[in-house]
Amino acid sequence: MLDAVKTAINARITGGAVQSYGINGRNLQYFTLTELWDLRRKLEKKISDTAGTGQTQAKFVGADD
């Protein structure tokens, strides 16, 4: 799904896709560029969280501290 979102963003930026259009009184609207960027960010975060690539910090304290 992340690849599809990236492809849609690229197509929108390079002019290869439209945001909306209408035929015979019917209208179709795709995600806005902002919505696509938000979706990409959420998907990347979800992948990062499940892949364990985030950083974890720990502080070790000795018995005398």
N, CA, C and O atoms as a Maestro MAE file, in Angstrom:
{
 s_m_m2io_version
 :::
 2.0.0
}

f_m_ct {
 s_m_title
 :::
 protein
 m_atom[260] {
  # First column is atom index #
  i_m_mmod_type
  r_m_x_coord
  r_m_y_coord
  r_m_z_coord
  i_m_residue_number
  s_m_chain_name
  s_m_pdb_residue_name
  s_m_pdb_atom_name
  i_m_atomic_number
  :::
  1 25 0.826 -1.179 0.000 1 A "MET " " N  " 7
  2 3 0.000 0.000 0.000 1 A "MET " " CA " 6
  3 2 0.881 1.258 0.000 1 A "MET " " C  " 6
  4 15 0.547 2.253 -0.643 1 A "MET " " O  " 8
  5 25 1.998 1.207 0.719 2 A "LEU " " N  " 7
  6 3 2.902 2.343 0.743 2 A "LEU " " CA " 6
  7 2 3.424 2.647 -0.654 2 A "LEU " " C  " 6
  8 15 3.526 3.814 -1.033 2 A "LEU " " O  " 8
  9 25 3.752 1.627 -1.416 3 A "ASP " " N  " 7
  10 3 4.216 1.838 -2.788 3 A "ASP " " CA " 6
  11 2 3.140 2.510 -3.647 3 A "ASP " " C  " 6
  12 15 3.444 3.379 -4.464 3 A "ASP " " O  " 8
  13 25 1.890 2.103 -3.459 4 A "ALA " " N  " 7
  14 3 0.788 2.702 -4.214 4 A "ALA " " CA " 6
  15 2 0.618 4.176 -3.866 4 A "ALA " " C  " 6
  16 15 0.359 5.001 -4.743 4 A "ALA " " O  " 8
  17 25 0.762 4.504 -2.590 5 A "VAL " " N  " 7
  18 3 0.645 5.897 -2.156 5 A "VAL " " CA " 6
  19 2 1.782 6.729 -2.756 5 A "VAL " " C  " 6
  20 15 1.562 7.835 -3.248 5 A "VAL " " O  " 8
  21 25 3.003 6.178 -2.707 6 A "LYS " " N  " 7
  22 3 4.146 6.895 -3.282 6 A "LYS " " CA " 6
  23 2 3.964 7.103 -4.787 6 A "LYS " " C  " 6
  24 15 4.310 8.160 -5.313 6 A "LYS " " O  " 8
  25 25 3.428 6.110 -5.471 7 A "THR " " N  " 7
  26 3 3.164 6.221 -6.911 7 A "THR " " CA " 6
  27 2 2.121 7.294 -7.178 7 A "THR " " C  " 6
  28 15 2.259 8.077 -8.118 7 A "THR " " O  " 8
  29 25 1.081 7.334 -6.359 8 A "ALA " " N  " 7
  30 3 0.028 8.345 -6.522 8 A "ALA " " CA " 6
  31 2 0.572 9.746 -6.281 8 A "ALA " " C  " 6
  32 15 0.219 10.677 -7.004 8 A "ALA " " O  " 8
  33 25 1.419 9.907 -5.280 9 A "ILE " " N  " 7
  34 3 2.036 11.213 -5.009 9 A "ILE " " CA " 6
  35 2 2.893 11.636 -6.195 9 A "ILE " " C  " 6
  36 15 2.809 12.776 -6.654 9 A "ILE " " O  " 8
  37 25 3.710 10.725 -6.685 10 A "ASN " " N  " 7
  38 3 4.573 11.028 -7.822 10 A "ASN " " CA " 6
  39 2 3.750 11.406 -9.055 10 A "ASN " " C  " 6
  40 15 4.081 12.360 -9.759 10 A "ASN " " O  " 8
  41 25 2.696 10.666 -9.308 11 A "ALA " " N  " 7
  42 3 1.847 10.952 -10.471 11 A "ALA " " CA " 6
  43 2 1.192 12.313 -10.338 11 A "ALA " " C  " 6
  44 15 1.084 13.051 -11.317 11 A "ALA " " O  " 8
  45 25 0.756 12.648 -9.141 12 A "ARG " " N  " 7
  46 3 0.107 13.947 -8.933 12 A "ARG " " CA " 6
  47 2 1.091 15.085 -9.130 12 A "ARG " " C  " 6
  48 15 0.765 16.104 -9.739 12 A "ARG " " O  " 8
  49 25 2.305 14.903 -8.608 13 A "ILE " " N  " 7
  50 3 3.314 15.970 -8.703 13 A "ILE " " CA " 6
  51 2 3.802 16.164 -10.138 13 A "ILE " " C  " 6
  52 15 4.031 17.295 -10.567 13 A "ILE " " O  " 8
  53 25 3.959 15.077 -10.874 14 A "THR " " N  " 7
  54 3 4.483 15.175 -12.234 14 A "THR " " CA " 6
  55 2 3.403 15.440 -13.281 14 A "THR " " C  " 6
  56 15 3.697 15.529 -14.473 14 A "THR " " O  " 8
  57 25 2.172 15.565 -12.840 15 A "GLY " " N  " 7
  58 3 1.094 15.883 -13.764 15 A "GLY " " CA " 6
  59 2 0.471 14.679 -14.430 15 A "GLY " " C  " 6
  60 15 -0.307 14.830 -15.372 15 A "GLY " " O  " 8
  61 25 0.795 13.490 -13.964 16 A "GLY " " N  " 7
  62 3 0.255 12.280 -14.561 16 A "GLY " " CA " 6
  63 2 -1.068 11.825 -13.981 16 A "GLY " " C  " 6
  64 15 -1.574 10.766 -14.354 16 A "GLY " " O  " 8
  65 25 -1.640 12.610 -13.068 17 A "ALA " " N  " 7
  66 3 -2.918 12.243 -12.453 17 A "ALA " " CA " 6
  67 2 -3.680 13.504 -12.083 17 A "ALA " " C  " 6
  68 15 -3.088 14.545 -11.801 17 A "ALA " " O  " 8
  69 25 -4.973 13.397 -12.090 18 A "VAL " " N  " 7
  70 3 -5.822 14.523 -11.713 18 A "VAL " " CA " 6
  71 2 -6.410 14.276 -10.330 18 A "VAL " " C  " 6
  72 15 -6.468 13.136 -9.869 18 A "VAL " " O  " 8
  73 25 -6.846 15.343 -9.671 19 A "GLN " " N  " 7
  74 3 -7.466 15.186 -8.357 19 A "GLN " " CA " 6
  75 2 -8.945 14.853 -8.481 19 A "GLN " " C  " 6
  76 15 -9.487 14.105 -7.666 19 A "GLN " " O  " 8
  77 25 -9.602 15.408 -9.502 20 A "SER " " N  " 7
  78 3 -11.024 15.126 -9.670 20 A "SER " " CA " 6
  79 2 -11.429 15.337 -11.123 20 A "SER " " C  " 6
  80 15 -10.767 16.044 -11.883 20 A "SER " " O  " 8
  81 25 -12.531 14.703 -11.478 21 A "TYR " " N  " 7
  82 3 -13.085 14.917 -12.809 21 A "TYR " " CA " 6
  83 2 -14.555 14.512 -12.801 21 A "TYR " " C  " 6
  84 15 -15.020 13.847 -11.875 21 A "TYR " " O  " 8
  85 25 -15.272 14.913 -13.828 22 A "GLY " " N  " 7
  86 3 -16.684 14.588 -13.929 22 A "GLY " " CA " 6
  87 2 -17.044 14.166 -15.342 22 A "GLY " " C  " 6
  88 15 -16.516 14.693 -16.322 22 A "GLY " " O  " 8
  89 25 -17.963 13.193 -15.429 23 A "ILE " " N  " 7
  90 3 -18.458 12.716 -16.715 23 A "ILE " " CA " 6
  91 2 -19.971 12.532 -16.591 23 A "ILE " " C  " 6
  92 15 -20.445 11.844 -15.687 23 A "ILE " " O  " 8
  93 25 -20.710 13.138 -17.486 24 A "ASN " " N  " 7
  94 3 -22.170 13.017 -17.515 24 A "ASN " " CA " 6
  95 2 -22.808 13.295 -16.154 24 A "ASN " " C  " 6
  96 15 -23.715 12.580 -15.728 24 A "ASN " " O  " 8
  97 25 -22.336 14.320 -15.491 25 A "GLY " " N  " 7
  98 3 -22.932 14.704 -14.214 25 A "GLY " " CA " 6
  99 2 -22.446 13.909 -13.015 25 A "GLY " " C  " 6
  100 15 -22.857 14.186 -11.888 25 A "GLY " " O  " 8
  101 25 -21.594 12.943 -13.229 26 A "ARG " " N  " 7
  102 3 -21.022 12.171 -12.117 26 A "ARG " " CA " 6
  103 2 -19.618 12.669 -11.855 26 A "ARG " " C  " 6
  104 15 -18.837 12.878 -12.784 26 A "ARG " " O  " 8
  105 25 -19.301 12.859 -10.590 27 A "ASN " " N  " 7
  106 3 -17.996 13.389 -10.225 27 A "ASN " " CA " 6
  107 2 -17.204 12.359 -9.427 27 A "ASN " " C  " 6
  108 15 -17.753 11.626 -8.605 27 A "ASN " " O  " 8
  109 25 -15.929 12.324 -9.685 28 A "LEU " " N  " 7
  110 3 -15.019 11.437 -8.966 28 A "LEU " " CA " 6
  111 2 -13.882 12.286 -8.425 28 A "LEU " " C  " 6
  112 15 -13.272 13.065 -9.158 28 A "LEU " " O  " 8
  113 25 -13.601 12.130 -7.138 29 A "GLN " " N  " 7
  114 3 -12.519 12.888 -6.524 29 A "GLN " " CA " 6
  115 2 -11.570 11.931 -5.821 29 A "GLN " " C  " 6
  116 15 -11.983 11.094 -5.019 29 A "GLN " " O  " 8
  117 25 -10.299 12.073 -6.137 30 A "TYR " " N  " 7
  118 3 -9.259 11.266 -5.516 30 A "TYR " " CA " 6
  119 2 -8.748 11.971 -4.267 30 A "TYR " " C  " 6
  120 15 -9.160 13.091 -3.963 30 A "TYR " " O  " 8
  121 25 -7.851 11.311 -3.548 31 A "PHE " " N  " 7
  122 3 -7.219 11.937 -2.394 31 A "PHE " " CA " 6
  123 2 -6.520 13.222 -2.822 31 A "PHE " " C  " 6
  124 15 -5.990 13.315 -3.929 31 A "PHE " " O  " 8
  125 25 -6.527 14.206 -1.933 32 A "THR " " N  " 7
  126 3 -5.746 15.413 -2.191 32 A "THR " " CA " 6
  127 2 -4.282 15.081 -1.933 32 A "THR " " C  " 6
  128 15 -3.971 14.062 -1.317 32 A "THR " " O  " 8
  129 25 -3.395 15.932 -2.399 33 A "LEU " " N  " 7
  130 3 -1.969 15.725 -2.180 33 A "LEU " " CA " 6
  131 2 -1.643 15.724 -0.685 33 A "LEU " " C  " 6
  132 15 -0.822 14.929 -0.229 33 A "LEU " " O  " 8
  133 25 -2.278 16.602 0.066 34 A "THR " " N  " 7
  134 3 -2.068 16.647 1.522 34 A "THR " " CA " 6
  135 2 -2.519 15.346 2.179 34 A "THR " " C  " 6
  136 15 -1.840 14.833 3.069 34 A "THR " " O  " 8
  137 25 -3.647 14.815 1.752 35 A "GLU " " N  " 7
  138 3 -4.131 13.539 2.299 35 A "GLU " " CA " 6
  139 2 -3.169 12.403 1.960 35 A "GLU " " C  " 6
  140 15 -2.932 11.521 2.786 35 A "GLU " " O  " 8
  141 25 -2.620 12.423 0.756 36 A "LEU " " N  " 7
  142 3 -1.660 11.391 0.364 36 A "LEU " " CA " 6
  143 2 -0.386 11.480 1.205 36 A "LEU " " C  " 6
  144 15 0.149 10.457 1.632 36 A "LEU " " O  " 8
  145 25 0.102 12.705 1.442 37 A "TRP " " N  " 7
  146 3 1.295 12.865 2.279 37 A "TRP " " CA " 6
  147 2 1.037 12.373 3.703 37 A "TRP " " C  " 6
  148 15 1.888 11.710 4.296 37 A "TRP " " O  " 8
  149 25 -0.138 12.698 4.250 38 A "ASP " " N  " 7
  150 3 -0.485 12.228 5.597 38 A "ASP " " CA " 6
  151 2 -0.568 10.703 5.645 38 A "ASP " " C  " 6
  152 15 -0.081 10.079 6.588 38 A "ASP " " O  " 8
  153 25 -1.179 10.117 4.641 39 A "LEU " " N  " 7
  154 3 -1.293 8.661 4.585 39 A "LEU " " CA " 6
  155 2 0.076 8.011 4.477 39 A "LEU " " C  " 6
  156 15 0.340 7.004 5.135 39 A "LEU " " O  " 8
  157 25 0.957 8.583 3.645 40 A "ARG " " N  " 7
  158 3 2.314 8.056 3.524 40 A "ARG " " CA " 6
  159 2 3.037 8.096 4.872 40 A "ARG " " C  " 6
  160 15 3.679 7.125 5.273 40 A "ARG " " O  " 8
  161 25 2.925 9.228 5.562 41 A "ARG " " N  " 7
  162 3 3.571 9.378 6.866 41 A "ARG " " CA " 6
  163 2 3.046 8.335 7.869 41 A "ARG " " C  " 6
  164 15 3.829 7.738 8.608 41 A "ARG " " O  " 8
  165 25 1.736 8.120 7.892 42 A "LYS " " N  " 7
  166 3 1.143 7.138 8.809 42 A "LYS " " CA " 6
  167 2 1.600 5.718 8.481 42 A "LYS " " C  " 6
  168 15 1.918 4.942 9.382 42 A "LYS " " O  " 8
  169 25 1.632 5.384 7.201 43 A "LEU " " N  " 7
  170 3 2.071 4.049 6.795 43 A "LEU " " CA " 6
  171 2 3.541 3.819 7.125 43 A "LEU " " C  " 6
  172 15 3.913 2.745 7.598 43 A "LEU " " O  " 8
  173 25 4.384 4.833 6.875 44 A "GLU " " N  " 7
  174 3 5.809 4.704 7.202 44 A "GLU " " CA " 6
  175 2 6.012 4.540 8.707 44 A "GLU " " C  " 6
  176 15 6.870 3.768 9.136 44 A "GLU " " O  " 8
  177 25 5.230 5.258 9.506 45 A "LYS " " N  " 7
  178 3 5.337 5.131 10.959 45 A "LYS " " CA " 6
  179 2 4.907 3.738 11.412 45 A "LYS " " C  " 6
  180 15 5.553 3.121 12.260 45 A "LYS " " O  " 8
  181 25 3.811 3.254 10.837 46 A "LYS " " N  " 7
  182 3 3.328 1.927 11.199 46 A "LYS " " CA " 6
  183 2 4.361 0.853 10.846 46 A "LYS " " C  " 6
  184 15 4.597 -0.069 11.627 46 A "LYS " " O  " 8
  185 25 4.967 0.978 9.678 47 A "ILE " " N  " 7
  186 3 6.001 0.025 9.272 47 A "ILE " " CA " 6
  187 2 7.192 0.111 10.206 47 A "ILE " " C  " 6
  188 15 7.737 -0.914 10.617 47 A "ILE " " O  " 8
  189 25 7.598 1.315 10.542 48 A "SER " " N  " 7
  190 3 8.730 1.512 11.443 48 A "SER " " CA " 6
  191 2 8.443 0.923 12.820 48 A "SER " " C  " 6
  192 15 9.305 0.276 13.415 48 A "SER " " O  " 8
  193 25 7.239 1.147 13.321 49 A "ASP " " N  " 7
  194 3 6.860 0.627 14.642 49 A "ASP " " CA " 6
  195 2 6.849 -0.899 14.675 49 A "ASP " " C  " 6
  196 15 7.287 -1.504 15.653 49 A "ASP " " O  " 8
  197 25 6.348 -1.519 13.608 50 A "THR " " N  " 7
  198 3 6.257 -2.978 13.595 50 A "THR " " CA " 6
  199 2 7.586 -3.639 13.250 50 A "THR " " C  " 6
  200 15 7.821 -4.793 13.608 50 A "THR " " O  " 8
  201 25 8.458 -2.907 12.554 51 A "ALA " " N  " 7
  202 3 9.754 -3.468 12.166 51 A "ALA " " CA " 6
  203 2 10.786 -3.339 13.282 51 A "ALA " " C  " 6
  204 15 11.861 -3.935 13.212 51 A "ALA " " O  " 8
  205 25 10.461 -2.571 14.296 52 A "GLY " " N  " 7
  206 3 11.399 -2.405 15.394 52 A "GLY " " CA " 6
  207 2 12.598 -1.557 15.033 52 A "GLY " " C  " 6
  208 15 13.665 -1.705 15.629 52 A "GLY " " O  " 8
  209 25 12.438 -0.664 14.058 53 A "THR " " N  " 7
  210 3 13.560 0.163 13.648 53 A "THR " " CA " 6
  211 2 13.649 1.453 14.449 53 A "THR " " C  " 6
  212 15 14.577 2.240 14.261 53 A "THR " " O  " 8
  213 25 12.688 1.676 15.343 54 A "GLY " " N  " 7
  214 3 12.737 2.870 16.181 54 A "GLY " " CA " 6
  215 2 13.807 2.726 17.248 54 A "GLY " " C  " 6
  216 15 14.289 1.622 17.503 54 A "GLY " " O  " 8
  217 25 14.172 3.806 17.857 55 A "GLN " " N  " 7
  218 3 15.206 3.768 18.882 55 A "GLN " " CA " 6
  219 2 14.570 3.658 20.253 55 A "GLN " " C  " 6
  220 15 13.549 4.285 20.536 55 A "GLN " " O  " 8
  221 25 15.180 2.862 21.086 56 A "THR " " N  " 7
  222 3 14.759 2.729 22.476 56 A "THR " " CA " 6
  223 2 15.917 3.170 23.345 56 A "THR " " C  " 6
  224 15 17.061 2.781 23.112 56 A "THR " " O  " 8
  225 25 15.626 3.972 24.336 57 A "GLN " " N  " 7
  226 3 16.667 4.435 25.232 57 A "GLN " " CA " 6
  227 2 16.438 3.847 26.609 57 A "GLN " " C  " 6
  228 15 15.302 3.717 27.066 57 A "GLN " " O  " 8
  229 25 17.531 3.493 27.262 58 A "ALA " " N  " 7
  230 3 17.454 2.937 28.615 58 A "ALA " " CA " 6
  231 2 18.542 3.565 29.454 58 A "ALA " " C  " 6
  232 15 19.624 3.878 28.956 58 A "ALA " " O  " 8
  233 25 18.254 3.749 30.732 59 A "LYS " " N  " 7
  234 3 19.249 4.263 31.654 59 A "LYS " " CA " 6
  235 2 19.456 3.213 32.738 59 A "LYS " " C  " 6
  236 15 18.522 2.820 33.436 59 A "LYS " " O  " 8
  237 25 20.685 2.775 32.858 60 A "PHE " " N  " 7
  238 3 21.014 1.764 33.855 60 A "PHE " " CA " 6
  239 2 21.632 2.458 35.066 60 A "PHE " " C  " 6
  240 15 22.553 3.267 34.949 60 A "PHE " " O  " 8
  241 25 21.103 2.119 36.204 61 A "VAL " " N  " 7
  242 3 21.582 2.722 37.441 61 A "VAL " " CA " 6
  243 2 22.183 1.619 38.300 61 A "VAL " " C  " 6
  244 15 21.587 0.558 38.482 61 A "VAL " " O  " 8
  245 25 23.361 1.886 38.818 62 A "GLY " " N  " 7
  246 3 24.018 0.896 39.658 62 A "GLY " " CA " 6
  247 2 23.319 0.775 41.009 62 A "GLY " " C  " 6
  248 15 22.488 1.610 41.364 62 A "GLY " " O  " 8
  249 25 23.659 -0.259 41.748 63 A "ALA " " N  " 7
  250 3 23.031 -0.528 43.036 63 A "ALA " " CA " 6
  251 2 23.320 0.583 44.051 63 A "ALA " " C  " 6
  252 15 22.521 0.802 44.962 63 A "ALA " " O  " 8
  253 25 24.436 1.276 43.911 64 A "ASP " " N  " 7
  254 3 24.802 2.332 44.856 64 A "ASP " " CA " 6
  255 2 24.208 3.675 44.490 64 A "ASP " " C  " 6
  256 15 24.309 4.611 45.283 64 A "ASP " " O  " 8
  257 25 23.599 3.815 43.338 65 A "ASP " " N  " 7
  258 3 23.067 5.104 42.880 65 A "ASP " " CA " 6
  259 2 21.703 5.367 43.448 65 A "ASP " " C  " 6
  260 15 21.107 6.406 43.167 65 A "ASP " " O  " 8
  :::
 }
 m_bond[259] {
  # First column is bond index #
  i_m_from
  i_m_to
  i_m_order
  :::
  1 1 2 1
  2 2 3 1
  3 3 4 2
  4 3 5 1
  5 5 6 1
  6 6 7 1
  7 7 8 2
  8 7 9 1
  9 9 10 1
  10 10 11 1
  11 11 12 2
  12 11 13 1
  13 13 14 1
  14 14 15 1
  15 15 16 2
  16 15 17 1
  17 17 18 1
  18 18 19 1
  19 19 20 2
  20 19 21 1
  21 21 22 1
  22 22 23 1
  23 23 24 2
  24 23 25 1
  25 25 26 1
  26 26 27 1
  27 27 28 2
  28 27 29 1
  29 29 30 1
  30 30 31 1
  31 31 32 2
  32 31 33 1
  33 33 34 1
  34 34 35 1
  35 35 36 2
  36 35 37 1
  37 37 38 1
  38 38 39 1
  39 39 40 2
  40 39 41 1
  41 41 42 1
  42 42 43 1
  43 43 44 2
  44 43 45 1
  45 45 46 1
  46 46 47 1
  47 47 48 2
  48 47 49 1
  49 49 50 1
  50 50 51 1
  51 51 52 2
  52 51 53 1
  53 53 54 1
  54 54 55 1
  55 55 56 2
  56 55 57 1
  57 57 58 1
  58 58 59 1
  59 59 60 2
  60 59 61 1
  61 61 62 1
  62 62 63 1
  63 63 64 2
  64 63 65 1
  65 65 66 1
  66 66 67 1
  67 67 68 2
  68 67 69 1
  69 69 70 1
  70 70 71 1
  71 71 72 2
  72 71 73 1
  73 73 74 1
  74 74 75 1
  75 75 76 2
  76 75 77 1
  77 77 78 1
  78 78 79 1
  79 79 80 2
  80 79 81 1
  81 81 82 1
  82 82 83 1
  83 83 84 2
  84 83 85 1
  85 85 86 1
  86 86 87 1
  87 87 88 2
  88 87 89 1
  89 89 90 1
  90 90 91 1
  91 91 92 2
  92 91 93 1
  93 93 94 1
  94 94 95 1
  95 95 96 2
  96 95 97 1
  97 97 98 1
  98 98 99 1
  99 99 100 2
  100 99 101 1
  101 101 102 1
  102 102 103 1
  103 103 104 2
  104 103 105 1
  105 105 106 1
  106 106 107 1
  107 107 108 2
  108 107 109 1
  109 109 110 1
  110 110 111 1
  111 111 112 2
  112 111 113 1
  113 113 114 1
  114 114 115 1
  115 115 116 2
  116 115 117 1
  117 117 118 1
  118 118 119 1
  119 119 120 2
  120 119 121 1
  121 121 122 1
  122 122 123 1
  123 123 124 2
  124 123 125 1
  125 125 126 1
  126 126 127 1
  127 127 128 2
  128 127 129 1
  129 129 130 1
  130 130 131 1
  131 131 132 2
  132 131 133 1
  133 133 134 1
  134 134 135 1
  135 135 136 2
  136 135 137 1
  137 137 138 1
  138 138 139 1
  139 139 140 2
  140 139 141 1
  141 141 142 1
  142 142 143 1
  143 143 144 2
  144 143 145 1
  145 145 146 1
  146 146 147 1
  147 147 148 2
  148 147 149 1
  149 149 150 1
  150 150 151 1
  151 151 152 2
  152 151 153 1
  153 153 154 1
  154 154 155 1
  155 155 156 2
  156 155 157 1
  157 157 158 1
  158 158 159 1
  159 159 160 2
  160 159 161 1
  161 161 162 1
  162 162 163 1
  163 163 164 2
  164 163 165 1
  165 165 166 1
  166 166 167 1
  167 167 168 2
  168 167 169 1
  169 169 170 1
  170 170 171 1
  171 171 172 2
  172 171 173 1
  173 173 174 1
  174 174 175 1
  175 175 176 2
  176 175 177 1
  177 177 178 1
  178 178 179 1
  179 179 180 2
  180 179 181 1
  181 181 182 1
  182 182 183 1
  183 183 184 2
  184 183 185 1
  185 185 186 1
  186 186 187 1
  187 187 188 2
  188 187 189 1
  189 189 190 1
  190 190 191 1
  191 191 192 2
  192 191 193 1
  193 193 194 1
  194 194 195 1
  195 195 196 2
  196 195 197 1
  197 197 198 1
  198 198 199 1
  199 199 200 2
  200 199 201 1
  201 201 202 1
  202 202 203 1
  203 203 204 2
  204 203 205 1
  205 205 206 1
  206 206 207 1
  207 207 208 2
  208 207 209 1
  209 209 210 1
  210 210 211 1
  211 211 212 2
  212 211 213 1
  213 213 214 1
  214 214 215 1
  215 215 216 2
  216 215 217 1
  217 217 218 1
  218 218 219 1
  219 219 220 2
  220 219 221 1
  221 221 222 1
  222 222 223 1
  223 223 224 2
  224 223 225 1
  225 225 226 1
  226 226 227 1
  227 227 228 2
  228 227 229 1
  229 229 230 1
  230 230 231 1
  231 231 232 2
  232 231 233 1
  233 233 234 1
  234 234 235 1
  235 235 236 2
  236 235 237 1
  237 237 238 1
  238 238 239 1
  239 239 240 2
  240 239 241 1
  241 241 242 1
  242 242 243 1
  243 243 244 2
  244 243 245 1
  245 245 246 1
  246 246 247 1
  247 247 248 2
  248 247 249 1
  249 249 250 1
  250 250 251 1
  251 251 252 2
  252 251 253 1
  253 253 254 1
  254 254 255 1
  255 255 256 2
  256 255 257 1
  257 257 258 1
  258 258 259 1
  259 259 260 2
  :::
 }
}
